[in-house]
Amino acid sequence: MNISITFRQMETSDAIKQYATDKVAKLQRFLRRPMVAKVTVSLDRRKHVVEARISSGSEHLEAHEVSDDMYASIDQVMDKLERQIRGSKGTARARRRDADSIKEVEALVAPAPARVAAARTGAKPAAAARRSAKTGGRPKARVSKSR
């Protein structure tokens, strides 16, 4: 496990560095392979910005958060990464078990209504029927108006 924390536009803080390292280390338990994590902590116009990138095998995950509190930003980024890991882990399990994915099951339960392409005609069918009844089946002659 390799975790690097970078501070930009702010002084380095051992407390923030330790807090972020502990939080990122907890994500390793969800991953099968050793991870490489890069966390960037910065201050931008009085807003605390945290960006994190995690690579583990073929998985690459990213999260970004801006808030008024640095610790809250770190927590929210870790929640986002955990959600991404759990989602990708679930789809991988479904593929391994050759099970139906959630989207396929939903499609089987409630199929989407089929769209029927209708040919566009100049007149509406009811209007055409009324016109043919009035004119005896002949098309109506068009008269151009000149001003």
Residue pairs with C-beta under 8 A, 6 or more apart in sequence:
1 25
1 28
1 34
1 35
1 37
2 34
2 35
2 36
2 37
3 21
3 24
3 25
3 37
3 39
4 37
4 38
4 39
5 17
5 20
5 21
5 39
5 40
5 41
6 38
6 39
6 40
6 41
7 13
7 16
7 41
7 42
8 40
8 41
8 42
8 43
9 42
9 43
9 44
10 41
10 42
10 43
16 41
16 70
16 71
16 74
19 71
19 74
20 39
20 41
20 50
20 74
23 74
23 75
23 78
24 37
24 39
24 52
24 54
24 78
26 78
27 35
27 37
27 54
27 78
27 81
27 82
27 85
28 34
28 35
30 82
30 85
30 86
30 89
31 54
31 56
31 57
31 59
31 85
32 56
32 57
33 56
33 57
34 56
35 54
35 55
35 56
36 54
36 55
36 56
37 52
37 53
37 54
37 55
38 52
38 53
38 54
39 50
39 51
39 52
39 77
40 49
40 50
40 51
40 52
41 48
41 49
41 50
41 70
41 74
42 48
42 49
42 50
42 51
43 49
44 66
46 68
47 66
47 67
47 68
48 66
48 67
48 68
48 69
48 70
48 72
48 73
49 64
49 65
49 66
49 73
50 64
50 65
50 70
50 73
50 74
50 76
50 77
51 62
51 63
51 64
51 65
51 77
52 62
52 63
52 64
52 77
52 78
52 81
53 60
53 61
53 62
54 60
54 61
54 62
54 81
55 61
59 85
59 88
61 81
61 84
61 85
61 88
63 77
63 78
63 80
63 81
63 84
64 77
65 73
65 76
65 77
65 80
66 73
67 73
67 76
91 101
93 99
94 100
94 101
100 108
121 128
123 131
131 139
131 140
132 138
